[in-house]
Amino acid sequence: MFGRGARKVTVRGFADAVAQGIRPDMTHLYLMYQVGGTVIVKWEERRGDRKKPFRIVADEDGNACPHCAVLLAISRIGEVLPLGDDRVERVRHEYLSVIGQRLLPCPAIGKSPSMSTPFGEMPLMIGVGGWMAECHVGRGDPGTAADCARHRRS
């Protein structure tokens, strides 16, 4: 998907759309960055998955950087889900590290695995909290002509 059929949004509009798509029965959320700057958002839920491609367009300041959009979305996800500041900062740092290596980033947020018991849900991994986050990596160039000076290749 190289932007064809993608919903066009600003940096802030992307972050809003990602956060608004979070539902109580969601188990995983992926921001799958594609070559060319399209970002496919996948919300996984118990009753099925929802996927939507987004293309970042210029806002009132002229910023159309897809990396700014993803990084803002990660912060907004941290406001909606109980990720904690440390996890949000870690996944943001991982994202920047991945694009610095000229690879495709895919921030992945998931509910910690649990097991249903007569006393309620019991976590299978102690000490990780209710949600986890990391940045997966794919092959491909994350650079676009719309990248801001901060995220542009040197």
SERO-386753 format. One line per field, with one value per residue: residue number from 1; residue in one letter; x, y, z of N, C-alpha, C in turn. Coordinates in steps of 0.05 Angstrom, whole numbers. Layout:
N
nr (NUM / ...)
rest (a / ...)
n.u (X / ...)
n.v (Y / ...)
n.w (Z / ...)
ca.u (X / ...)
ca.v (Y / ...)
ca.w (Z / ...)
c.u (X / ...)
c.v (Y / ...)
c.w (Z / ...)
//
This chain:
154
nr (1 / 2 / 3 / 4 / 5 / 6 / 7 / 8 / 9 / 10 / 11 / 12 / 13 / 14 / 15 / 16 / 17 / 18 / 19 / 20 / 21 / 22 / 23 / 24 / 25 / 26 / 27 / 28 / 29 / 30 / 31 / 32 / 33 / 34 / 35 / 36 / 37 / 38 / 39 / 40 / 41 / 42 / 43 / 44 / 45 / 46 / 47 / 48 / 49 / 50 / 51 / 52 / 53 / 54 / 55 / 56 / 57 / 58 / 59 / 60 / 61 / 62 / 63 / 64 / 65 / 66 / 67 / 68 / 69 / 70 / 71 / 72 / 73 / 74 / 75 / 76 / 77 / 78 / 79 / 80 / 81 / 82 / 83 / 84 / 85 / 86 / 87 / 88 / 89 / 90 / 91 / 92 / 93 / 94 / 95 / 96 / 97 / 98 / 99 / 100 / 101 / 102 / 103 / 104 / 105 / 106 / 107 / 108 / 109 / 110 / 111 / 112 / 113 / 114 / 115 / 116 / 117 / 118 / 119 / 120 / 121 / 122 / 123 / 124 / 125 / 126 / 127 / 128 / 129 / 130 / 131 / 132 / 133 / 134 / 135 / 136 / 137 / 138 / 139 / 140 / 141 / 142 / 143 / 144 / 145 / 146 / 147 / 148 / 149 / 150 / 151 / 152 / 153 / 154)
rest (m / f / g / r / g / a / r / k / v / t / v / r / g / f / a / d / a / v / a / q / g / i / r / p / d / m / t / h / l / y / l / m / y / q / v / g / g / t / v / i / v / k / w / e / e / r / r / g / d / r / k / k / p / f / r / i / v / a / d / e / d / g / n / a / c / p / h / c / a / v / l / l / a / i / s / r / i / g / e / v / l / p / l / g / d / d / r / v / e / r / v / r / h / e / y / l / s / v / i / g / q / r / l / l / p / c / p / a / i / g / k / s / p / s / m / s / t / p / f / g / e / m / p / l / m / i / g / v / g / g / w / m / a / e / c / h / v / g / r / g / d / p / g / t / a / a / d / c / a / r / h / r / r / s)
n.u (17 / 17 / -2 / -47 / -116 / -112 / -130 / -127 / -94 / -74 / -14 / -31 / -84 / -76 / -56 / -100 / -139 / -117 / -118 / -173 / -191 / -182 / -209 / -247 / -243 / -197 / -137 / -87 / -45 / -20 / 26 / 41 / 91 / 102 / 142 / 151 / 119 / 65 / 22 / -2 / -52 / -68 / -117 / -126 / -177 / -218 / -263 / -249 / -205 / -187 / -164 / -131 / -106 / -64 / -46 / -2 / -14 / 2 / -2 / -27 / 21 / 52 / 76 / 85 / 107 / 113 / 138 / 137 / 82 / 73 / 103 / 77 / 28 / 42 / 52 / 0 / -27 / -5 / -30 / -82 / -82 / -59 / 1 / 46 / 97 / 151 / 149 / 126 / 165 / 208 / 190 / 185 / 239 / 260 / 235 / 258 / 310 / 306 / 290 / 336 / 371 / 356 / 312 / 247 / 200 / 155 / 116 / 90 / 38 / 12 / -34 / -17 / -4 / -54 / -90 / -152 / -185 / -223 / -223 / -218 / -181 / -114 / -48 / 2 / 53 / 90 / 98 / 100 / 58 / -6 / -3 / 41 / 97 / 134 / 181 / 176 / 214 / 224 / 246 / 267 / 266 / 256 / 252 / 223 / 202 / 174 / 193 / 211 / 263 / 286 / 278 / 298 / 342 / 412)
n.v (-24 / 40 / 90 / 93 / 96 / 109 / 142 / 211 / 252 / 302 / 311 / 316 / 299 / 246 / 224 / 233 / 200 / 149 / 144 / 151 / 105 / 65 / 15 / -15 / -72 / -82 / -116 / -113 / -65 / -38 / 3 / 6 / 24 / 41 / 35 / 96 / 125 / 117 / 97 / 40 / 26 / -21 / -46 / -95 / -137 / -177 / -194 / -189 / -158 / -91 / -52 / 4 / 46 / 104 / 168 / 220 / 289 / 358 / 402 / 463 / 488 / 469 / 420 / 354 / 308 / 240 / 212 / 247 / 245 / 191 / 188 / 226 / 200 / 155 / 179 / 197 / 148 / 129 / 162 / 144 / 88 / 47 / 51 / 76 / 125 / 109 / 65 / 89 / 127 / 92 / 62 / 104 / 119 / 71 / 71 / 117 / 99 / 56 / 82 / 112 / 73 / 64 / 30 / 0 / 21 / -9 / 6 / -31 / -46 / -82 / -120 / -148 / -217 / -260 / -303 / -333 / -341 / -370 / -327 / -282 / -247 / -269 / -247 / -273 / -258 / -232 / -168 / -136 / -102 / -79 / -69 / -75 / -50 / -44 / -36 / -63 / -86 / -76 / -90 / -39 / 28 / 82 / 135 / 196 / 248 / 284 / 284 / 318 / 365 / 344 / 289 / 274 / 241 / 245)
n.w (0 / -21 / -6 / -37 / -33 / 20 / 80 / 85 / 130 / 178 / 219 / 273 / 265 / 252 / 300 / 332 / 306 / 314 / 370 / 380 / 357 / 393 / 432 / 487 / 484 / 456 / 440 / 417 / 383 / 325 / 290 / 229 / 192 / 126 / 65 / 33 / 67 / 81 / 134 / 163 / 206 / 254 / 293 / 338 / 360 / 403 / 375 / 323 / 273 / 257 / 204 / 177 / 127 / 129 / 105 / 113 / 111 / 98 / 154 / 184 / 194 / 155 / 163 / 145 / 161 / 167 / 209 / 253 / 260 / 275 / 323 / 354 / 357 / 388 / 437 / 448 / 451 / 498 / 533 / 532 / 540 / 596 / 594 / 617 / 630 / 623 / 588 / 542 / 528 / 519 / 473 / 437 / 433 / 413 / 363 / 338 / 337 / 301 / 253 / 246 / 232 / 182 / 172 / 170 / 217 / 266 / 313 / 366 / 408 / 461 / 500 / 561 / 568 / 596 / 640 / 647 / 708 / 763 / 797 / 768 / 717 / 710 / 709 / 664 / 661 / 709 / 737 / 691 / 681 / 655 / 600 / 544 / 505 / 445 / 391 / 329 / 272 / 202 / 135 / 91 / 65 / 108 / 95 / 70 / 23 / 52 / 104 / 164 / 184 / 230 / 226 / 178 / 133 / 141)
ca.u (0 / 34 / -18 / -72 / -139 / -106 / -144 / -108 / -97 / -51 / 0 / -49 / -107 / -68 / -55 / -128 / -152 / -106 / -128 / -202 / -197 / -177 / -234 / -241 / -237 / -173 / -115 / -61 / -46 / 5 / 29 / 58 / 102 / 108 / 159 / 135 / 107 / 38 / 22 / -26 / -59 / -83 / -128 / -135 / -197 / -227 / -283 / -238 / -186 / -193 / -140 / -136 / -82 / -65 / -26 / 0 / -13 / 11 / -20 / -26 / 49 / 66 / 89 / 72 / 127 / 100 / 151 / 125 / 55 / 74 / 113 / 55 / 8 / 52 / 46 / -29 / -34 / 3 / -50 / -107 / -76 / -41 / 28 / 66 / 115 / 175 / 144 / 122 / 191 / 224 / 181 / 192 / 268 / 264 / 226 / 279 / 334 / 300 / 292 / 364 / 385 / 344 / 294 / 219 / 191 / 128 / 109 / 71 / 28 / -5 / -43 / 0 / -19 / -66 / -105 / -178 / -188 / -248 / -221 / -213 / -157 / -88 / -26 / 21 / 80 / 89 / 115 / 101 / 35 / -28 / 3 / 70 / 102 / 161 / 181 / 186 / 230 / 221 / 266 / 258 / 275 / 234 / 254 / 205 / 207 / 159 / 206 / 220 / 292 / 294 / 276 / 309 / 369 / 434)
ca.v (0 / 63 / 114 / 91 / 88 / 116 / 166 / 233 / 266 / 317 / 298 / 315 / 283 / 218 / 217 / 232 / 177 / 125 / 144 / 147 / 77 / 46 / 5 / -31 / -100 / -83 / -132 / -104 / -42 / -36 / 26 / -7 / 43 / 30 / 50 / 118 / 141 / 109 / 82 / 23 / 22 / -45 / -50 / -123 / -140 / -205 / -201 / -184 / -137 / -68 / -41 / 28 / 60 / 133 / 184 / 246 / 313 / 382 / 417 / 492 / 496 / 456 / 395 / 329 / 287 / 216 / 204 / 264 / 235 / 166 / 194 / 239 / 179 / 138 / 194 / 197 / 121 / 128 / 177 / 129 / 62 / 49 / 43 / 88 / 142 / 95 / 49 / 107 / 137 / 70 / 55 / 127 / 117 / 49 / 81 / 135 / 83 / 41 / 99 / 119 / 51 / 63 / 7 / 7 / 16 / -17 / 6 / -52 / -44 / -105 / -127 / -169 / -242 / -267 / -328 / -330 / -358 / -364 / -302 / -261 / -250 / -271 / -242 / -294 / -246 / -215 / -144 / -120 / -84 / -88 / -65 / -75 / -36 / -46 / -28 / -84 / -75 / -88 / -81 / -18 / 55 / 98 / 163 / 207 / 276 / 300 / 283 / 343 / 367 / 328 / 261 / 270 / 228 / 265)
ca.w (0 / -23 / -4 / -52 / -15 / 47 / 91 / 87 / 155 / 187 / 240 / 296 / 257 / 253 / 328 / 342 / 295 / 327 / 398 / 379 / 349 / 416 / 444 / 511 / 479 / 440 / 452 / 405 / 365 / 309 / 272 / 210 / 174 / 99 / 47 / 21 / 88 / 90 / 159 / 166 / 235 / 258 / 319 / 341 / 381 / 406 / 355 / 296 / 270 / 239 / 192 / 161 / 119 / 132 / 91 / 127 / 94 / 112 / 172 / 181 / 195 / 132 / 171 / 135 / 168 / 178 / 234 / 273 / 265 / 291 / 349 / 369 / 363 / 410 / 462 / 453 / 460 / 526 / 549 / 531 / 552 / 619 / 587 / 634 / 616 / 615 / 563 / 520 / 521 / 508 / 446 / 420 / 429 / 394 / 336 / 327 / 331 / 277 / 228 / 244 / 219 / 155 / 171 / 174 / 244 / 271 / 341 / 373 / 435 / 466 / 527 / 573 / 568 / 621 / 640 / 661 / 731 / 777 / 812 / 749 / 699 / 724 / 690 / 660 / 665 / 733 / 737 / 666 / 679 / 638 / 571 / 537 / 480 / 433 / 363 / 311 / 250 / 176 / 115 / 73 / 71 / 120 / 88 / 50 / 17 / 72 / 130 / 174 / 187 / 253 / 219 / 151 / 132 / 139)
c.u (18 / 17 / -44 / -94 / -134 / -122 / -123 / -114 / -71 / -37 / -18 / -74 / -101 / -68 / -83 / -142 / -143 / -118 / -158 / -209 / -193 / -204 / -228 / -233 / -212 / -151 / -88 / -66 / -19 / 4 / 50 / 67 / 110 / 128 / 141 / 120 / 78 / 40 / -4 / -29 / -76 / -91 / -138 / -154 / -205 / -247 / -274 / -220 / -197 / -166 / -148 / -110 / -86 / -42 / -25 / 3 / -6 / -10 / -16 / 3 / 65 / 79 / 72 / 90 / 112 / 112 / 141 / 97 / 55 / 83 / 92 / 33 / 16 / 47 / 17 / -39 / -28 / -16 / -76 / -104 / -57 / -13 / 49 / 86 / 141 / 172 / 140 / 148 / 209 / 216 / 187 / 222 / 274 / 257 / 248 / 304 / 330 / 302 / 321 / 381 / 374 / 328 / 266 / 210 / 162 / 123 / 86 / 63 / 9 / -11 / -25 / -17 / -29 / -82 / -131 / -179 / -215 / -248 / -216 / -189 / -132 / -66 / -7 / 50 / 78 / 108 / 116 / 78 / 15 / -22 / 33 / 73 / 131 / 159 / 193 / 200 / 225 / 242 / 252 / 267 / 252 / 234 / 233 / 212 / 194 / 172 / 216 / 250 / 302 / 295 / 287 / 336 / 390 / 450)
c.v (25 / 88 / 113 / 81 / 95 / 141 / 187 / 249 / 282 / 301 / 294 / 298 / 253 / 208 / 214 / 207 / 151 / 123 / 139 / 119 / 57 / 40 / -12 / -60 / -104 / -99 / -123 / -81 / -40 / -12 / 17 / 13 / 30 / 47 / 71 / 134 / 135 / 93 / 66 / 19 / -3 / -47 / -79 / -124 / -169 / -213 / -197 / -161 / -115 / -57 / -17 / 41 / 91 / 145 / 211 / 268 / 337 / 394 / 447 / 503 / 485 / 430 / 371 / 305 / 263 / 207 / 221 / 254 / 210 / 171 / 208 / 218 / 161 / 153 / 194 / 169 / 118 / 143 / 161 / 102 / 65 / 38 / 52 / 104 / 128 / 79 / 66 / 118 / 116 / 64 / 79 / 125 / 94 / 57 / 98 / 119 / 67 / 58 / 109 / 98 / 46 / 37 / 17 / 1 / 7 / -17 / -14 / -50 / -67 / -108 / -149 / -194 / -249 / -292 / -323 / -351 / -353 / -338 / -278 / -267 / -250 / -267 / -266 / -284 / -226 / -191 / -128 / -101 / -95 / -87 / -65 / -60 / -41 / -38 / -51 / -70 / -91 / -77 / -60 / 9 / 71 / 127 / 172 / 236 / 294 / 300 / 311 / 342 / 348 / 298 / 254 / 257 / 250 / 260)
c.w (0 / -23 / -19 / -34 / 14 / 55 / 95 / 112 / 161 / 210 / 265 / 290 / 259 / 282 / 340 / 332 / 308 / 355 / 398 / 371 / 371 / 429 / 468 / 506 / 461 / 455 / 441 / 386 / 351 / 291 / 251 / 188 / 148 / 84 / 33 / 41 / 96 / 116 / 161 / 196 / 236 / 288 / 321 / 365 / 382 / 384 / 326 / 295 / 252 / 230 / 175 / 153 / 121 / 117 / 105 / 107 / 111 / 130 / 167 / 181 / 172 / 139 / 161 / 141 / 181 / 205 / 257 / 281 / 282 / 319 / 366 / 376 / 386 / 436 / 468 / 462 / 489 / 544 / 552 / 546 / 576 / 612 / 607 / 618 / 606 / 590 / 539 / 510 / 508 / 479 / 427 / 414 / 409 / 366 / 323 / 321 / 305 / 252 / 225 / 230 / 190 / 151 / 176 / 203 / 246 / 301 / 346 / 403 / 440 / 495 / 537 / 574 / 596 / 618 / 657 / 684 / 745 / 793 / 794 / 732 / 716 / 704 / 688 / 663 / 688 / 729 / 711 / 664 / 659 / 608 / 567 / 510 / 471 / 404 / 346 / 287 / 224 / 157 / 97 / 83 / 83 / 112 / 67 / 45 / 38 / 100 / 139 / 178 / 209 / 245 / 192 / 153 / 129 / 114)
//
